[in-house]
Amino acid sequence: MAIKHVEFTKEMREAGYTILAPNMLDFHFSLMEKVFHLNGYNVEILKNDGPGVMAEGLKYVHNDTCVPALLVIGQFLDALHSGKYDLYKVALAITQTGGGCRASNYIFLLRKALKKAGLEHIPVISINMSGLEKCSGFTLTLPLIRQVISSLVYGDCIMHVANQTRPYEYAKGDTDALIERWNNDLISQFNQGHGLSQKEIRENMEKIVADFDAIPRSCERKTRVGIVGEIYVKYSPLGNNRLEEFLRTQDCEYMLPGLMGFILFKIDNRIEDIRLYGGNPFKKIFCTFLKKYVQKMEKMLIETISACPSFVVPSAFEHTKSLVRDVIGYGCKMGEGWLLTAEMLELAENGYENIICAQPFGCLPNHIAGKGMIRRLTQVHPGINIVPIDYDLSATKVNQENRIRLMLAVAGDALKKRAQQELLIAQDEAAARSCGGACGDCRKNVG
């Protein structure tokens, strides 16, 4: 079946075509949506979800395809069939990673679904840095890339401190209200051309961290949970059955690695390819320059959060990469590749030893670098508690949540045991200081 490739042209952009894009992270993507508006693209991030999205995905995509493809394409078709958009003045945008991951083929699957639905006249934009496809009406310019990265830095900063604040807030809703306030503030700054220079980004992040630190909260210890997995299912409420909402009901604190690490991983892969196999030296120079720029932004983020002792600080990409030097090869880079394994070790190192590994059906790289590495990770980091959760359109939410509850029960027991041990040690040390080691019971603690 021949698939028609309809190009998104400059004329379409100038005519104000609505460009639909799938959602993944509300805060990050709401800022990026505004960035694209500033650059002349009428982008709309889709928010539709529910059973209709899944039904559309299963109708137009083969059910052996990975879950993210079913959901993303289902979200597109559900939106197009909603009657909300002019079907002759709309385009679709989707990222195309390149390499062996099936995410490289989503764009073909989407065009195939459009043909099946009688909508093959709708242009599809490939957003990629691999030169896979180009279109005259959409270009990733350096200013646009810079602004997108700025949005990701803000998003990572707010996500990181908000997730450490929300579980402990005295007044429920304070954290979410502050997120909304900063969302409106940053969008207002973007509209005025502000908030994008490195100086302004640092100043904004310092205020963000200070604002979240000022929220009144308790000092109790709660079970800490890390979330890793295939990037869409890890972040998207549509992809993971609203995992974050569920964890909030379980009285625990959860942590997600930021998007900056994934971007650096993708850039670093291009450099590793040339190191391992050879390639275009100019491509290496460009990727090295881009990596250094993103790392400068990452360093700014880390320094800003480090200034506040209340928060756990995210690890630098190079440190995260070093954690798997003797665990998995850097040539393992399909999908999330070695980064998935590294993020589990990073989370465990930062105190989030209880980890949910989100496994979407059909994602082979994720199963290899995630579930397939669990035994090795327990050897490298004893005490790590990993539960792989399969996300499939046929999997029941009850089963997924029950498996997580079991993991949290094990984590809760470990937390209580650790607290008891720390209490006993503290009591012994106090006794040793009070008697100077004269009694035999506490002499072992002296010195």
N, C-alpha and C positions, 0 to 999 in steps of 0.2 A: 504494500500500500504506500504510494508516494505521498510524502508529507510536505505540504506547502510551507515555505519559509517566507513569512511576511515581515519585511524590515520596518522597524520604527524609524521614521525619517524626521529630518529637521522641520519639515512642514507640519508633521503631526504634533511635534512639540510646540511649535509656534501657534498651532490651532487650539492648544489647551487640552490635548487628550488627557484623560484621567489614567494614571498609571497605578494599577493595583499591585500591591506587594503583600506577601504573607507576613503574619505577625509571629514574634517569638518571645521578645522581652518588651513589656509595655513601656517602661521608662526609656530604655535605650532607643527603641524604635520610634517613639513619639518625638524625640529630639532629632533623629535622623530624617524623619518625615519633614520637619521644618527646614532642615539643611537643604534638602532637595528642592523645596519650594523656593528658597533663597537663590538657588542656582537655575531656576526657570523650569523645573519639572513639577508637574501637578500630581505628586505622589500621594496615594492614600493607603495607609496600612490597614489591612483587613482585620476586623474584630469579630466576624461571624463565627459561631461555633455551634455545638449541639449535634444531634443525630443526623441532621440534614447534610452536614459536611461529610460525615463518615459514609452516608449512603451514596453521595455523589462520587466520592473517591472509589468506592467498591464498584460503582456502575461503570466508570470510565477508565479504571486502571486495573491491570491484572492483579489478583489477590496474592500472588507470590512475590509481588514487589514490596520493598521495605516500607514500613509504616509511615515514616516521614513523607515519602512520595505520595502515598494514598491520602494523607491528611492535607498536605499543601495543595495538591491538585484538586482535592475535594473542596477545599476552601475557595479556590478560584472559581470552580464551576458553580458552587452554591451561590457565590456573589453574582456571577453573570446571569444566573437564572432567577435572581431575586426581583428583577424589574427595576432596580435602583439606578442602573447605568445605561447610557446610550451605547448599544453594542457596536456602533459604527464610529464611536469616538472614545474608545477605551483601549488600553494596552496592558499587558501583564509583564511584571519584572520578577526574575528569580535568579539567585546566585548559581554559578556554575564553577565548581571547584577545580576541575581537571583531575587527571590521575585515574587510578583504578576504582575509586569509590563510585557506586552507582549514582551518587548525587550529580556526577557529571552528565548523566543521562536523563535527569529530571526534565530538562528543557525539551528533549525529544518526546518523552512520555506526555508532557503537557500539550505539545502540538498535536500529538496523536489523539489525545482526549478531546481537544478542540475540534478536530476533524470529525470525530465520531459524534460530537454534539452539534455539528453543523455550524461551527463558529471558527472555522479555519482562517477566516479573513482577519481575525484579531492578531495584531503583532505581539510577539513575545521577545522581551529584552533579556539578553544574557549579561549578568553582572559578573565579570571575571577579570582576573589579572594574568590569565594564561594565554591570551590571544586566541581563545577558542572561537569566539564570534565577535563581530563588530557591527555596529549600526550607526548610521550617520546622525541619528537624532539623539544618541545617548553616548556620552564620553566621560570616562573617569579621569578628570583633570586633577592635577596636583592640588589646587585650591580646594576642590571638592573632597578629595581623599583626606586632606588636612582637617577639614571641617567635620567629616564623618568620624575621624579618629578622636577629635575633641569631644564629640557627643558620646563616644564609647568610654572615654576617660571619666566624664561626668557620671555616666550610667554605672560604671564599675564602682566608683567612689560611693555613690549613694546606695547601691545594692549592698556593698560590703558593710558599711556602718549601720544601715537600716536593719539588716538581718541580725546584727549583734545587739540591737537596741530593742526591737519589737518584743521579744519574749520576756523582757524584764520591766517594761514600762508599767508604772502604777496606773496611769489613766489610759485605758485601752483606746486606741485610735490616734494617739499622739504621733506615733511614727508615720502612719499613713497620711495624716494631715500635713506633716512636714514634707513628705515626699511630693505631695500635690502642690504645696506652696513653692518648692524649689523647681518643680516642673514648669509652673507658670512663670516663675522669675527668669529661668534660663531661656525659655521661648521668647519672652519679652526682650531679653538682651539680644538674642539672635536677630530678632526683627529690626533692631537698631544697629546691627553690625557689630555688637560687642560680645564679650565672653568667649572669644576664639583665639586671642593671642596667648602665648605661654604665660605671660604675667597675669592676664585676667583669669586664666584657667586656674593658676595656683591660688590667686586671691579668692576665687569662688570656692575652690575645694577646701581651703582653710576655714571659710565661713560655714560650709556644709558640715564638716567634721565637728566644728564647735557647736553648731546648732543641734546636731544629733546627740552630742555628748551632754548637752544641757537638759535633755529630756529626763525628768525624774524617774529613776528605776531602782529596782531592788538589787541586792548583791548575792542572791541565792545562786547555787550551782545547779545547772540543768544539764540534761544529757545533750551532748553536742553531736550533730549529725552532718556529714558531708554528702554532697550530691554530685555525682559524675555521670558520664554516659555520652551517647551520641548527642551532638550539640542541640539538635532540634528538640528531642525528647527530654533532654536535661533541663532546658529552659522553658519550653512552651507548655502552658497549662492545657492546651488542646492535646498535646502529644503525651503528657504524663498524667492524665486524669486529675489535674489540679493537685499535684503532689505537694506543693508548698502550702496550700490551704489545709491539706490533711495534716501535715506536720505541725502546723500552728495549733491544731486541736489536741495534739499529743503532748503538749507542755514540754517542748524541747527547743533547742536553738540549732538552726541549720545554716550551712555555709555552702555557697556555690562559687567555684572559681570564676574569675571575670573573663569577659570576652577579649580583653587585651592579650591574654596568654594565648588564646586560639589564633588571633591574628599574627602574633609573633611566631607561632608554630608554623603557620602557612608560609610566611616569608622565609623563615629559617629553612624550611624544606627545600625551597628553590636553591638556596646556597649549598645545602647538604648534597643535593642532586649533582651539582657541578663538582663538588669535592669528591664524591664517590664515583661518578661516571663521566665527568667532563661536561663541557657545554660552552655556551656563549659567554665570554668574559664580560661583555657589556651588561648582560643580564645580571651577572653576579655583582657588578659594581652598583647597579641600580638597586638591587635587593638589599645589598649591604647598607647603602645610604638610607633606604626606607626603614630597615630594621633599626638602625641607630636612632632615627627620628622617633619611632614608636617607643623604643627603650627609654628615650629621654622623657617622654610623656609618662611612661610607666614609673620611672624613678621619681618623678614629681608626685605621682599618686602615692607611692610608698612613703616618701618623706613626709607628706602631708598627714597621712594616717599615723605614722610613727611618732609625730609630735604629741599625740594624745594617748597616754598609757592605758586608757580604758578599753582600747580596741586591739584585737589581734591583727597584726599587719600582714598583708598578702606577700607572698614570696616573689622575688624577681624571676623572670623567665629563665635566665641562665642558671640560677640555683635549682629551679624545678627540673630543668633539663639534666642537670648533673646528678640528680637523685636516681636516675635510671641508667646511668652509664654502664653498670655491670649487671643490669636486669633485663633490658630489652634493647635491640639495636635501633639506631637512629634512622636506618633505612626502612623501618616499619612505620609507614606514614600514611597509609590509606585511611580515609575518614579522620578519626581523631588519633589513630596510630599510637605511637609511644607516649604522646601527651596524656592520653587517658590513664595509662599506668602511672605516669609521673604525678598527675593530679591527685591520685589516691594516696601516694606517699607524701605529697605536699600537705594534704589535709590532715593525715595522721600525724605528721611532724608538728603541725600547728595546733594539735589538741582535738581534732575532729576524727577520732579513730573509728567511729561507727559510720559506715559509708554505704549509701544506696547507689548501686551501679545500674542506671536505667538502660535496659537492653531492648531496643526496638526490634520487632520481628523482621528478619531479612537483612539485618545489618551485620554482615560477616566480619568486617574489621573490628566492630565494637565487641563482638563475642570473643574474638581472639585476644585483643589488647585489653579487654575488660575482664570478662568472666574467666577467660583462659589464663589470666595472670594471677588469680586469687591465691593459689597455692604458693607460688613464688613470693608473693607479697607478704604472706604470713611468715615466711622464713626470714625475709629482710626486716620486717617490722612486727615482731611478736606482739600480740594483743590487738592487732587490727581486726575489726569486725565488719566484714563486707557481706552484703546481701544483694545478689543480682535480681532485679525485678524485670520480668518480661512485659513489654507493652505491645499488645497486639489488639486489633479491632475485635477479635473474638475472646480476648482475655477479660475476666470479670474484675471489676474494681474491688469487690469484696476480697477476692483471693489476693490481689496485690497488696491491699492494706493490711490484711492479716499477716502476711509475710513480713511486712515492715513492723507491725506490732511485736512480732516475735523477736526481731532484731533489737527493738527498743527495750524489750523486757530483759534481754541478755545485757544490753548496755546499762540499764538501770541497776541491775544487780552488781555489775562491775563498779559503777559509780559509788554505790553504797559501801561496797567492800573497801574501795580506795579511801573513802572518807573515814571509815572506821580505823583503817591502818594509820592514816595521817593523825587522827585523834590520839591513838595509842602512842605513837612516836612523840607527839607534842607533850603528852602527859609524862612520858619517861624522861624527856629532856628537861621538863620543868622540875621533876623530882630530883634529877641529877644536879641541877643548879642549886636547889634548896638545901640538899644535904651534903654537897661537895663530894659525893661518891663514897660516903662513909658506910652506907649499907650495901650489902652484896647484891640486892635486887637491881640497883640502878648503876652499879660501878661500871658496867659494860658501856654505858652511855657517856661516861666522862671522857673528855678529850676528843 
